[in-house]
Amino acid sequence: MASSRPYVSELSTIRGPLKEAGLERVPLTLMLLGKTGNGKSSLGNALLGCNESAEAPFQVKSGFVSCQEHEPRLEEGIIQERPVNIIDTPGVLDNVNDEQALDGICKAISLNPGGVTAFVIVLRADSRFTKEESKAVDQLQSLFGDKFWDHAICVFTHGDVALRGGQAAFESQLKIARQQVSNLDTILTKVGVRWLIVDCHNLGRSKLTEFVLMLDSVRSKNKGECYTNALFKEAQLRYAKANGPALLASLRKTKKELRELKKDYKQLQDTMSKQLLEEKIKALEGKMEGQETQIKTLQHDLTAAIKKAAKKSCELL
């Protein structure tokens, strides 16, 4: 069935130049981003032509719990005769904690040294855009920098529910939602026409064609260049320069809270209250460890960047 979206024929015109440049056979690397329950793993399986069986590349449980236990994973496959690498990032954007999100993204990017062709932002079409997802958009911007949006596309899952009234009705609802939720509007403004809605349990050929055309559009826009680890490092350096003082202040606040909790713990006699405080202390210690690791990493990267710049300056002299 042909797509009802008119831009598809326009996107088709980029296939020729890509083929001439020899890029059609270069593997496309996708990174799936979104909260648990939005359908990342299901989308990854559907794109690879697999159902959600025990042998599926990306395992999911019923409900909102991913089986990947927050560990990013890469799987290879073929979409519309095009070689692909798909990176799933379970749980990464469930973290309102920037340090944990950064750790997950670092692991995901390291899975493919050649870089990422496209970041696939996965949202549910049949539910509200939550505050947590709004926070996740801010995280994406701070983690990846402005270059992220040059490589981003958006896929709405659960189309079997959301499209019961038809494509036009969904787009009308989406227009209203964009007016009410600024960060949803930010995503769709940044990706432009590079979005679509799918049913992961029935991903037909026309949807796959549309999806690959969006990937080709990203590749064409970036002249075949991927989002590399070097771009990620640059984004982190800018983040460090802009947010370094705030990170240090946050670490000092965490240490102060930890000292006060430990002081309270010593004075408590009630076993139940002590147990609750032990859990809070453990959580704060984990938070502090993450903050210290992030600051050390950013300091190391800043030092390396300064040395590199100094060396380059000397060479020019």
C-alpha positions as CSV (number, residue, x, y, z in Angstrom):
1,M,0.0,0.0,0.0
2,A,1.4,3.4,-1.0
3,S,2.1,5.9,1.8
4,S,-0.4,8.7,2.2
5,R,2.4,11.1,3.1
6,P,3.4,13.2,0.1
7,Y,7.0,13.8,1.0
8,V,7.9,10.1,0.4
9,S,8.2,10.7,-3.3
10,E,10.5,13.7,-2.6
11,L,12.7,11.6,-0.3
12,S,13.0,9.0,-3.0
13,T,15.0,11.4,-5.2
14,I,18.0,11.2,-2.8
15,R,18.6,7.5,-3.6
16,G,20.4,8.2,-6.8
17,P,23.1,10.4,-5.4
18,L,23.7,8.0,-2.5
19,K,24.1,5.1,-4.9
20,E,26.5,7.1,-7.0
21,A,28.6,7.9,-3.9
22,G,28.7,4.2,-3.0
23,L,26.8,4.7,0.3
24,E,23.9,2.4,-0.4
25,R,25.8,-0.6,0.6
26,V,27.5,0.9,3.6
27,P,25.8,-0.4,6.8
28,L,23.3,1.9,8.5
29,T,23.8,2.2,12.2
30,L,20.7,3.1,14.3
31,M,20.5,3.8,18.0
32,L,17.0,3.4,19.5
33,L,16.3,6.0,22.3
34,G,13.2,6.2,24.5
35,K,11.8,5.2,27.8
36,T,11.0,1.6,28.8
37,G,7.5,0.7,27.6
38,N,7.7,2.9,24.5
39,G,8.5,-0.1,22.3
40,K,12.2,0.3,21.5
41,S,13.0,-3.4,21.6
42,S,9.8,-4.3,19.8
43,L,10.6,-1.8,17.1
44,G,14.2,-3.3,16.8
45,N,12.8,-6.8,16.4
46,A,10.2,-5.7,13.9
47,L,12.8,-3.9,11.8
48,L,14.9,-7.0,11.7
49,G,11.9,-9.1,10.7
50,C,11.6,-11.0,13.9
51,N,8.6,-11.6,16.2
52,E,8.9,-11.3,20.0
53,S,9.8,-14.9,20.6
54,A,12.4,-16.3,22.9
55,E,14.9,-16.2,20.0
56,A,14.2,-12.5,19.2
57,P,17.4,-10.4,19.1
58,F,16.0,-7.9,21.6
59,Q,14.1,-9.5,24.5
60,V,11.1,-7.8,26.1
61,K,8.9,-8.8,29.0
62,S,5.2,-8.0,29.2
63,G,4.4,-4.6,30.6
64,F,7.0,-2.0,31.0
65,V,10.1,-4.0,32.0
66,S,12.9,-4.5,29.6
67,C,14.8,-7.8,29.6
68,Q,18.1,-6.1,28.6
69,E,18.8,-5.0,32.2
70,H,19.9,-1.5,31.2
71,E,22.8,-2.9,29.1
72,P,23.0,-1.5,25.5
73,R,23.2,-4.2,22.8
74,L,24.0,-4.2,19.1
75,E,22.4,-6.6,16.5
76,E,23.1,-6.8,12.8
77,G,20.5,-7.4,10.1
78,I,19.0,-6.4,6.8
79,I,16.2,-3.9,6.1
80,Q,15.0,-3.6,2.5
81,E,18.2,-5.2,1.3
82,R,20.2,-2.7,3.3
83,P,22.7,-3.8,5.9
84,V,22.0,-2.4,9.3
85,N,23.4,-2.3,12.9
86,I,20.7,-1.7,15.5
87,I,21.7,-0.5,19.0
88,D,19.0,-0.9,21.7
89,T,19.4,1.3,24.8
90,P,17.1,-0.2,27.4
91,G,16.6,1.9,30.5
92,V,19.0,4.6,29.6
93,L,16.5,7.4,29.3
94,D,14.6,6.1,32.4
95,N,17.3,7.8,34.4
96,V,16.4,11.3,35.6
97,N,20.0,11.2,36.9
98,D,22.3,12.7,34.2
99,E,25.3,10.7,35.4
100,Q,23.6,7.4,34.9
101,A,22.2,8.4,31.5
102,L,25.7,9.5,30.4
103,D,27.1,6.2,31.5
104,G,24.5,4.3,29.4
105,I,25.0,6.4,26.3
106,C,28.8,6.0,26.6
107,K,28.4,2.2,26.6
108,A,25.9,2.4,23.6
109,I,28.2,4.6,21.4
110,S,31.2,2.4,22.1
111,L,29.4,-0.6,20.5
112,N,30.0,0.8,17.0
113,P,33.3,2.7,16.6
114,G,32.3,3.9,13.2
115,G,29.5,6.1,14.7
116,V,25.7,6.3,14.4
117,T,23.9,7.0,11.2
118,A,20.6,7.9,12.9
119,F,19.2,8.3,16.4
120,V,15.7,6.9,16.5
121,I,13.6,8.6,19.2
122,V,10.8,6.1,20.0
123,L,7.5,7.5,21.5
124,R,4.2,5.9,22.1
125,A,1.4,7.1,19.8
126,D,-1.3,5.9,22.2
127,S,-0.4,7.7,25.4
128,R,0.4,11.2,26.7
129,F,3.9,12.7,26.4
130,T,5.0,12.6,30.1
131,K,7.1,14.8,32.2
132,E,9.8,12.1,32.3
133,E,9.9,12.1,28.5
134,S,10.2,15.9,28.5
135,K,13.1,15.6,30.9
136,A,14.6,13.0,28.5
137,V,14.5,15.4,25.6
138,D,16.6,17.9,27.7
139,Q,19.0,15.0,28.5
140,L,19.4,14.2,24.8
141,Q,20.3,17.8,24.0
142,S,22.8,18.1,26.8
143,L,24.4,14.7,26.2
144,F,24.7,14.9,22.4
145,G,24.8,18.6,21.6
146,D,23.2,20.3,18.7
147,K,24.6,17.9,16.1
148,F,22.3,15.2,17.5
149,W,19.3,16.7,15.7
150,D,21.0,16.5,12.3
151,H,21.0,12.7,12.8
152,A,17.6,12.3,14.6
153,I,14.3,10.8,13.4
154,C,11.2,10.0,15.4
155,V,9.0,6.8,15.3
156,F,5.7,6.6,17.1
157,T,4.8,3.0,18.1
158,H,1.5,1.4,19.0
159,G,0.0,2.6,15.7
160,D,-2.5,-0.3,15.8
161,V,-4.3,1.7,18.5
162,A,-3.5,5.3,17.5
163,L,-4.5,4.8,13.8
164,R,-8.0,3.4,14.4
165,G,-9.4,6.8,13.4
166,G,-7.0,7.0,10.4
167,Q,-3.8,8.9,9.6
168,A,-5.5,12.3,9.3
169,A,-7.1,12.0,12.7
170,F,-3.8,11.0,14.3
171,E,-2.0,14.0,12.7
172,S,-4.8,16.3,13.9
173,Q,-4.3,15.0,17.5
174,L,-0.6,15.4,17.2
175,K,-1.0,19.0,16.1
176,I,-3.0,19.7,19.3
177,A,-0.4,17.9,21.4
178,R,2.4,19.9,20.0
179,Q,0.6,23.1,20.9
180,Q,0.3,21.9,24.5
181,V,3.7,20.3,25.1
182,S,6.7,22.3,24.1
183,N,9.3,19.5,24.2
184,L,7.2,17.3,21.9
185,D,7.0,20.2,19.6
186,T,10.8,20.6,19.9
187,I,11.4,17.0,18.8
188,L,9.1,17.2,15.8
189,T,10.3,20.7,14.8
190,K,13.9,19.4,14.9
191,V,13.3,16.2,12.9
192,G,11.0,17.9,10.4
193,V,9.4,15.4,8.0
194,R,11.5,12.6,9.4
195,W,8.9,10.9,11.6
196,L,6.4,8.1,11.1
197,I,3.9,5.9,13.0
198,V,4.1,2.1,13.0
199,D,2.5,-1.0,14.4
200,C,5.5,-3.2,15.5
201,H,3.4,-6.3,15.2
202,N,2.5,-5.6,11.6
203,L,5.3,-3.6,10.0
204,G,4.5,-3.7,6.3
205,R,6.7,-3.2,3.3
206,S,5.5,0.4,2.8
207,K,6.4,1.4,6.3
208,L,9.9,-0.2,6.0
209,T,10.4,1.7,2.7
210,E,9.4,4.9,4.4
211,F,11.7,4.2,7.3
212,V,14.7,3.5,5.1
213,L,14.0,6.7,3.1
214,M,14.2,8.7,6.3
215,L,17.6,7.1,7.1
216,D,18.8,7.9,3.6
217,S,17.6,11.5,4.2
218,V,19.7,11.7,7.4
219,R,22.7,10.3,5.5
220,S,22.3,12.7,2.6
221,K,21.8,15.7,5.0
222,N,25.1,14.8,6.7
223,K,27.0,14.0,3.4
224,G,27.4,10.4,4.5
225,E,29.0,11.3,7.8
226,C,28.0,9.5,11.0
227,Y,27.6,11.0,14.5
228,T,30.9,9.8,15.9
229,N,32.5,9.3,19.3
230,A,34.6,12.5,18.6
231,L,31.4,14.6,18.2
232,F,30.1,13.1,21.4
233,K,33.3,14.0,23.2
234,E,33.0,17.6,21.9
235,A,29.5,17.8,23.2
236,Q,30.6,16.6,26.6
237,L,33.4,19.2,26.7
238,R,31.0,22.0,26.0
239,Y,28.7,20.5,28.7
240,A,31.5,20.4,31.1
241,K,32.5,24.0,30.5
242,A,28.9,25.2,30.8
243,N,27.9,23.0,33.8
244,G,31.1,22.3,35.7
245,P,30.3,24.7,38.6
246,A,26.8,23.3,38.9
247,L,28.1,19.7,38.9
248,L,30.6,20.5,41.7
249,A,27.8,22.3,43.7
250,S,25.6,19.2,43.3
251,L,28.4,17.0,44.5
252,R,28.9,19.2,47.6
253,K,25.2,19.1,48.3
254,T,25.1,15.3,48.1
255,K,28.1,15.0,50.5
256,K,26.4,17.3,53.0
257,E,23.1,15.3,52.8
258,L,25.1,12.1,53.3
259,R,26.9,13.4,56.4
260,E,23.6,14.5,57.9
261,L,21.9,11.1,57.3
262,K,24.8,9.2,58.8
263,K,24.7,11.5,61.9
264,D,20.9,10.8,62.2
265,Y,21.5,7.1,61.8
266,K,23.8,7.0,64.8
267,Q,21.2,8.6,67.0
268,L,18.4,6.3,66.0
269,Q,17.3,3.3,68.1
270,D,14.3,2.1,66.1
271,T,15.3,-0.8,63.8
272,M,12.7,0.0,61.1
273,S,13.8,3.6,60.9
274,K,17.4,2.6,60.7
275,Q,16.6,0.3,57.8
276,L,15.0,3.1,55.9
277,L,17.9,5.4,56.5
278,E,20.3,2.7,55.4
279,E,18.5,2.5,52.0
280,K,18.7,6.3,51.7
281,I,22.4,6.3,52.6
282,K,23.1,3.6,50.0
283,A,21.3,5.5,47.3
284,L,23.1,8.7,48.2
285,E,26.5,6.9,48.1
286,G,25.7,5.6,44.7
287,K,24.6,9.1,43.5
288,M,27.8,10.6,44.9
289,E,30.0,7.9,43.2
290,G,28.3,8.7,39.9
291,Q,28.8,12.4,40.3
292,E,32.5,12.0,41.2
293,T,33.0,9.7,38.2
294,Q,31.4,12.2,35.8
295,I,33.4,15.1,37.1
296,K,36.7,13.1,36.9
297,T,35.8,12.0,33.3
298,L,35.0,15.6,32.2
299,Q,38.2,16.9,33.9
300,H,40.2,14.3,32.1
301,D,38.6,15.2,28.7
302,L,39.1,18.9,29.3
303,T,42.8,18.3,30.2
304,A,43.3,16.2,27.0
305,A,41.6,18.8,24.9
306,I,43.7,21.6,26.3
307,K,46.9,19.5,25.7
308,K,45.8,18.8,22.2
309,A,45.1,22.4,21.5
310,A,48.4,23.5,22.9
311,K,50.3,20.9,20.8
312,K,48.5,22.1,17.7
313,S,49.3,25.7,18.5
314,C,53.0,24.8,18.9
315,E,53.0,23.0,15.6
316,L,51.6,26.0,13.9
317,L,54.3,28.2,15.4
